[in-house]
Structure formats: structure tokens, C-alpha cells
Amino acid sequence: MQFPNPIATSLGSVATEQHKVLRNTYMMLAMTMIPTVIGAFIGTSINFSFMAEHPIMGSLLMFGAMMGLLFAVTALRNSVWGIVALLAFTFVAGVFLGPILQAALHLKNGAQLVGMAAGGTGLIFFSLASYATVTKKDFGFMGKFLFIGLIMLVIASLANLFFQVPVMSLVISAIAVLIFSAYILYDVSQIINGGETNYVMATMGLYLDIYNIFVNLLSLLMAFSGEKD
């Protein structure tokens, strides 16, 4: 008589759970694109003149609003209200795309640049997420380095709000694309290897990666390929 191996059974159960989290994360991530697009459409028609006149105050207010919603998502992550908070966050994030989309669409080839940024972001995400999923490599070792890089990036971005150095803005955007691309590998790896078991938080992490890659990639495309009327 052959008895079941408890270790193999346990490992199979863990793998099934991780697959479920990954599947739910991708489904939720696709769903977040709906409020983001709706918010972005609304954002393109909002007058953001206050932010143009007071860029530092406007940026800090946006940052504060995003952080408040992030806190709400984190606090509610284990209930259905966490999903509601996540969708609300992505809607507001879409609205906050308004200023950069307005700037892009004022360019002669603005719509093309937005499409290129969206396509490039999608290519980066699917390539890196597929690689992390197929290889199942553990990129957890990158966590500390990426966190330090993120803190330095935030500090540099805040400093540049005061100094307004165009070249520094381009450098920050380029580094941001690299950091958040690496974060895709890290975040997907965390799901696959059981480091993240809550699909709401997993979705939030990947959403922020995609959002920041798109914004910074669009900024770079506008700077190097934008055609003024």
C-alpha cells in the first residue's frame, strides 16, 4: 500500500495557491486599466493651471493624494473594500495623467507618442513578466537594492522640483524606467515564490510599475521625439 507523501502534497498545495494569486493578480491588473483609461480621459479635459502656476505645491498635493489612497488599499487589502479602494486609486491615478497627456497631445505627433509609450510599456511588462514566470527565478535579492534606488529617485525628483534642470529630468526619467522595469521582475518573482500572497497588494505593485514606466517613457519620448506645431 502506497501512502501519500505529505511533503509533496504540501508543495503541490503551495504551488496551486501561488498560481491562483498570480492568475487573480493578472485579472485584477487588466481590470484596473478600465478606471485608469476613464480617469485619463477625464484628466485631459481638466484645467490643471494651478499645477502649472505652482508646480511644487501641485506635485506635493498629487503625491499626498496618491499616498493616502495607497494607505487605504493597504489597510483594506483583506476585504472586498480593498478591491474598491484599488479601483478608486487607479481612477485617480488616471486623472493625474492629465497634465502629461495634455502636454503630449499639444505636440504635433502627440497621439503617436502616447501610443508608443503605451506600446513600449506593454512590451516591457509582458517580456519581463513572462521571463519571471517561465524561469521561476527568485529575484528577491533585488529588493533592498531597488528600494534604495527608489528612495534616491524620489529624493532626486523632489530636489528637481525646486531646481527645474531639464537634463536632470531626463536622467531621472531614464533611471525610473530601469528601476520600475526591474521591479516587474521582483514583484512577479515575489508572487511566484510565495513572497506576496495577497492579490490586491500584488496588483497594486505591478500597477505602480506599469504606471511609472509609462509616465517616464512618455516624458523621454516627448523630449527626444516631440514635434511642436
C-alpha positions as a Markdown table, in Angstrom:
| # | Residue | x | y | z |
|---|---|---|---|---|
| 1 | Met | 0.0 | 0.0 | 0.0 |
| 2 | Gln | 1.4 | 3.4 | -1.0 |
| 3 | Phe | 0.9 | 6.3 | 1.3 |
| 4 | Pro | 0.8 | 9.9 | 0.0 |
| 5 | Asn | 3.9 | 11.9 | 0.6 |
| 6 | Pro | 2.9 | 14.8 | 2.9 |
| 7 | Ile | 5.8 | 17.0 | 1.7 |
| 8 | Ala | 4.9 | 16.6 | -2.0 |
| 9 | Thr | 1.3 | 17.2 | -1.1 |
| 10 | Ser | 2.2 | 20.4 | 0.8 |
| 11 | Leu | 4.4 | 21.7 | -2.0 |
| 12 | Gly | 1.7 | 21.0 | -4.6 |
| 13 | Ser | -0.8 | 22.9 | -2.5 |
| 14 | Val | 1.6 | 25.9 | -2.2 |
| 15 | Ala | 2.2 | 25.9 | -5.9 |
| 16 | Thr | -1.5 | 25.8 | -6.6 |
| 17 | Glu | -2.1 | 28.8 | -4.2 |
| 18 | Gln | 0.8 | 30.8 | -5.8 |
| 19 | His | -0.7 | 30.1 | -9.3 |
| 20 | Lys | -4.1 | 31.3 | -8.0 |
| 21 | Val | -2.6 | 34.5 | -6.7 |
| 22 | Leu | -0.8 | 35.1 | -10.0 |
| 23 | Arg | -3.9 | 34.5 | -12.0 |
| 24 | Asn | -6.1 | 36.7 | -9.8 |
| 25 | Thr | -3.4 | 39.4 | -10.0 |
| 26 | Tyr | -3.3 | 39.5 | -13.8 |
| 27 | Met | -7.1 | 39.5 | -13.9 |
| 28 | Met | -7.3 | 42.4 | -11.5 |
| 29 | Leu | -4.5 | 44.2 | -13.3 |
| 30 | Ala | -6.4 | 44.0 | -16.5 |
| 31 | Met | -9.5 | 45.4 | -14.7 |
| 32 | Thr | -7.5 | 48.4 | -13.3 |
| 33 | Met | -6.9 | 49.6 | -16.8 |
| 34 | Ile | -10.6 | 50.5 | -17.2 |
| 35 | Pro | -10.8 | 53.1 | -14.4 |
| 36 | Thr | -7.3 | 54.3 | -15.4 |
| 37 | Val | -8.4 | 55.0 | -19.0 |
| 38 | Ile | -11.7 | 56.6 | -17.8 |
| 39 | Gly | -9.7 | 58.8 | -15.4 |
| 40 | Ala | -7.1 | 59.7 | -18.0 |
| 41 | Phe | -9.9 | 60.7 | -20.4 |
| 42 | Ile | -11.4 | 63.0 | -17.8 |
| 43 | Gly | -7.9 | 64.3 | -16.9 |
| 44 | Thr | -7.3 | 65.5 | -20.4 |
| 45 | Ser | -10.3 | 67.9 | -20.1 |
| 46 | Ile | -9.5 | 69.2 | -16.6 |
| 47 | Asn | -7.8 | 72.6 | -16.2 |
| 48 | Phe | -4.6 | 71.9 | -14.4 |
| 49 | Ser | -3.5 | 75.6 | -14.5 |
| 50 | Phe | -2.9 | 75.5 | -10.7 |
| 51 | Met | -0.2 | 72.9 | -11.2 |
| 52 | Ala | 1.4 | 74.9 | -14.0 |
| 53 | Glu | 1.5 | 78.0 | -11.7 |
| 54 | His | 2.5 | 76.1 | -8.6 |
| 55 | Pro | 4.4 | 73.0 | -9.8 |
| 56 | Ile | 5.9 | 72.2 | -6.4 |
| 57 | Met | 2.6 | 72.5 | -4.4 |
| 58 | Gly | 0.7 | 70.7 | -7.1 |
| 59 | Ser | 3.1 | 67.8 | -7.2 |
| 60 | Leu | 3.1 | 67.5 | -3.4 |
| 61 | Leu | -0.7 | 67.5 | -3.4 |
| 62 | Met | -0.8 | 64.8 | -6.0 |
| 63 | Phe | 1.8 | 62.8 | -4.1 |
| 64 | Gly | -0.2 | 63.2 | -0.9 |
| 65 | Ala | -3.4 | 62.1 | -2.5 |
| 66 | Met | -1.8 | 59.0 | -4.0 |
| 67 | Met | -0.2 | 58.1 | -0.7 |
| 68 | Gly | -3.5 | 58.4 | 1.1 |
| 69 | Leu | -5.2 | 56.1 | -1.3 |
| 70 | Leu | -2.3 | 53.7 | -1.1 |
| 71 | Phe | -2.7 | 53.6 | 2.6 |
| 72 | Ala | -6.4 | 52.9 | 2.2 |
| 73 | Val | -5.7 | 50.0 | -0.2 |
| 74 | Thr | -3.2 | 48.5 | 2.2 |
| 75 | Ala | -5.5 | 48.8 | 5.2 |
| 76 | Leu | -8.4 | 47.2 | 3.3 |
| 77 | Arg | -6.4 | 44.6 | 1.3 |
| 78 | Asn | -8.1 | 41.6 | 3.0 |
| 79 | Ser | -11.7 | 42.6 | 2.2 |
| 80 | Val | -13.8 | 43.4 | -0.8 |
| 81 | Trp | -13.3 | 47.0 | 0.0 |
| 82 | Gly | -9.6 | 46.6 | -0.8 |
| 83 | Ile | -10.7 | 46.0 | -4.4 |
| 84 | Val | -12.9 | 49.1 | -4.3 |
| 85 | Ala | -10.1 | 51.2 | -2.9 |
| 86 | Leu | -7.7 | 49.8 | -5.6 |
| 87 | Leu | -10.1 | 50.7 | -8.4 |
| 88 | Ala | -10.5 | 54.1 | -6.9 |
| 89 | Phe | -6.8 | 54.6 | -6.7 |
| 90 | Thr | -6.3 | 53.6 | -10.3 |
| 91 | Phe | -9.1 | 56.0 | -11.4 |
| 92 | Val | -7.4 | 58.9 | -9.5 |
| 93 | Ala | -4.0 | 57.8 | -11.0 |
| 94 | Gly | -5.6 | 58.1 | -14.4 |
| 95 | Val | -6.9 | 61.6 | -13.7 |
| 96 | Phe | -3.4 | 62.6 | -12.6 |
| 97 | Leu | -2.1 | 61.6 | -16.0 |
| 98 | Gly | -4.0 | 64.7 | -17.3 |
| 99 | Pro | -1.1 | 67.1 | -17.2 |
| 100 | Ile | 1.4 | 65.0 | -19.1 |
| 101 | Leu | -1.2 | 63.8 | -21.6 |
| 102 | Gln | -2.3 | 67.4 | -22.2 |
| 103 | Ala | 1.3 | 68.3 | -22.8 |
| 104 | Ala | 1.8 | 65.4 | -25.1 |
| 105 | Leu | -1.3 | 66.0 | -27.1 |
| 106 | His | -0.3 | 69.6 | -27.7 |
| 107 | Leu | 2.6 | 68.3 | -29.8 |
| 108 | Lys | 2.1 | 67.6 | -33.5 |
| 109 | Asn | 2.8 | 63.9 | -33.1 |
| 110 | Gly | 1.5 | 63.7 | -29.5 |
| 111 | Ala | -1.1 | 61.0 | -30.1 |
| 112 | Gln | 1.6 | 58.9 | -31.7 |
| 113 | Leu | 4.0 | 59.4 | -28.8 |
| 114 | Val | 1.2 | 58.4 | -26.3 |
| 115 | Gly | 0.6 | 55.2 | -28.4 |
| 116 | Met | 4.4 | 54.5 | -28.5 |
| 117 | Ala | 4.7 | 54.9 | -24.7 |
| 118 | Ala | 1.7 | 52.6 | -24.1 |
| 119 | Gly | 3.1 | 50.0 | -26.5 |
| 120 | Gly | 6.6 | 50.2 | -25.1 |
| 121 | Thr | 5.3 | 49.9 | -21.6 |
| 122 | Gly | 3.2 | 46.8 | -22.6 |
| 123 | Leu | 6.2 | 45.3 | -24.3 |
| 124 | Ile | 8.4 | 45.8 | -21.3 |
| 125 | Phe | 5.8 | 44.4 | -18.9 |
| 126 | Phe | 4.9 | 41.3 | -20.9 |
| 127 | Ser | 8.5 | 40.5 | -21.7 |
| 128 | Leu | 9.8 | 40.8 | -18.1 |
| 129 | Ala | 6.7 | 39.2 | -16.5 |
| 130 | Ser | 6.8 | 36.3 | -18.9 |
| 131 | Tyr | 10.5 | 35.8 | -18.2 |
| 132 | Ala | 10.0 | 35.8 | -14.4 |
| 133 | Thr | 7.0 | 33.5 | -14.8 |
| 134 | Val | 8.6 | 30.9 | -17.1 |
| 135 | Thr | 12.1 | 30.8 | -15.5 |
| 136 | Lys | 10.6 | 31.0 | -11.9 |
| 137 | Lys | 13.9 | 32.6 | -10.8 |
| 138 | Asp | 13.9 | 34.2 | -7.4 |
| 139 | Phe | 14.6 | 37.9 | -7.8 |
| 140 | Gly | 14.1 | 38.6 | -4.1 |
| 141 | Phe | 17.7 | 39.5 | -3.7 |
| 142 | Met | 17.0 | 42.7 | -5.7 |
| 143 | Gly | 14.5 | 44.0 | -3.1 |
| 144 | Lys | 17.0 | 46.1 | -1.0 |
| 145 | Phe | 18.8 | 47.5 | -4.0 |
| 146 | Leu | 15.6 | 48.5 | -5.7 |
| 147 | Phe | 14.2 | 50.1 | -2.5 |
| 148 | Ile | 17.4 | 52.2 | -2.1 |
| 149 | Gly | 17.3 | 53.2 | -5.7 |
| 150 | Leu | 13.6 | 54.1 | -5.3 |
| 151 | Ile | 14.3 | 56.3 | -2.3 |
| 152 | Met | 17.2 | 58.1 | -4.2 |
| 153 | Leu | 14.9 | 58.5 | -7.2 |
| 154 | Val | 12.2 | 60.2 | -5.0 |
| 155 | Ile | 14.8 | 62.5 | -3.4 |
| 156 | Ala | 16.2 | 63.5 | -6.8 |
| 157 | Ser | 12.7 | 64.1 | -8.2 |
| 158 | Leu | 11.8 | 66.3 | -5.2 |
| 159 | Ala | 15.0 | 68.2 | -5.5 |
| 160 | Asn | 14.4 | 68.8 | -9.2 |
| 161 | Leu | 11.0 | 70.3 | -8.4 |
| 162 | Phe | 13.0 | 73.2 | -6.9 |
| 163 | Phe | 15.9 | 73.4 | -9.4 |
| 164 | Gln | 14.0 | 72.5 | -12.6 |
| 165 | Val | 17.0 | 71.2 | -14.5 |
| 166 | Pro | 15.8 | 69.8 | -17.9 |
| 167 | Val | 18.8 | 67.4 | -18.2 |
| 168 | Met | 18.2 | 66.1 | -14.7 |
| 169 | Ser | 14.6 | 65.4 | -15.5 |
| 170 | Leu | 15.6 | 63.2 | -18.5 |
| 171 | Val | 18.2 | 61.4 | -16.3 |
| 172 | Ile | 15.5 | 60.8 | -13.6 |
| 173 | Ser | 13.0 | 59.5 | -16.2 |
| 174 | Ala | 15.6 | 57.1 | -17.7 |
| 175 | Ile | 16.6 | 55.8 | -14.3 |
| 176 | Ala | 12.9 | 55.4 | -13.3 |
| 177 | Val | 12.2 | 53.3 | -16.4 |
| 178 | Leu | 15.1 | 51.0 | -15.4 |
| 179 | Ile | 14.1 | 50.8 | -11.8 |
| 180 | Phe | 10.4 | 50.0 | -12.3 |
| 181 | Ser | 11.3 | 47.6 | -15.1 |
| 182 | Ala | 13.4 | 45.7 | -12.6 |
| 183 | Tyr | 10.6 | 46.0 | -10.1 |
| 184 | Ile | 8.4 | 44.0 | -12.5 |
| 185 | Leu | 10.9 | 41.1 | -12.3 |
| 186 | Tyr | 10.9 | 41.4 | -8.5 |
| 187 | Asp | 7.2 | 41.7 | -8.0 |
| 188 | Val | 6.3 | 38.8 | -10.3 |
| 189 | Ser | 9.0 | 36.7 | -8.6 |
| 190 | Gln | 7.5 | 37.5 | -5.2 |
| 191 | Ile | 4.2 | 36.2 | -6.3 |
| 192 | Ile | 5.6 | 33.0 | -7.9 |
| 193 | Asn | 7.8 | 32.2 | -4.9 |
| 194 | Gly | 5.2 | 33.0 | -2.2 |
| 195 | Gly | 6.6 | 36.3 | -1.0 |
| 196 | Glu | 3.3 | 38.0 | -1.8 |
| 197 | Thr | 0.1 | 36.1 | -1.2 |
| 198 | Asn | -2.4 | 38.9 | -1.3 |
| 199 | Tyr | -3.5 | 39.6 | -4.9 |
| 200 | Val | -4.8 | 43.1 | -4.2 |
| 201 | Met | -1.3 | 44.1 | -3.0 |
| 202 | Ala | 0.3 | 42.2 | -5.8 |
| 203 | Thr | -1.8 | 44.0 | -8.3 |
| 204 | Met | -1.0 | 47.4 | -6.7 |
| 205 | Gly | 2.7 | 46.7 | -7.0 |
| 206 | Leu | 2.6 | 45.7 | -10.7 |
| 207 | Tyr | 0.2 | 48.6 | -11.5 |
| 208 | Leu | 2.6 | 51.1 | -10.0 |
| 209 | Asp | 5.4 | 49.6 | -12.0 |
| 210 | Ile | 3.4 | 49.9 | -15.3 |
| 211 | Tyr | 2.2 | 53.4 | -14.4 |
| 212 | Asn | 5.6 | 54.8 | -13.7 |
| 213 | Ile | 7.2 | 53.2 | -16.7 |
| 214 | Phe | 4.5 | 54.7 | -18.9 |
| 215 | Val | 4.8 | 58.2 | -17.5 |
| 216 | Asn | 8.6 | 58.3 | -17.7 |
| 217 | Leu | 8.8 | 56.6 | -21.1 |
| 218 | Leu | 6.3 | 59.2 | -22.4 |
| 219 | Ser | 8.4 | 62.0 | -20.9 |
| 220 | Leu | 11.5 | 60.7 | -22.7 |
| 221 | Leu | 9.7 | 60.3 | -26.0 |
| 222 | Met | 8.3 | 63.9 | -25.7 |
| 223 | Ala | 11.8 | 65.3 | -25.0 |
| 224 | Phe | 13.6 | 63.4 | -27.9 |
| 225 | Ser | 10.8 | 63.0 | -30.5 |
| 226 | Gly | 8.2 | 65.6 | -29.8 |
| 227 | Glu | 7.3 | 67.8 | -32.7 |
| 228 | Lys | 5.9 | 71.2 | -31.9 |
| 229 | Asp | 3.3 | 72.9 | -34.1 |
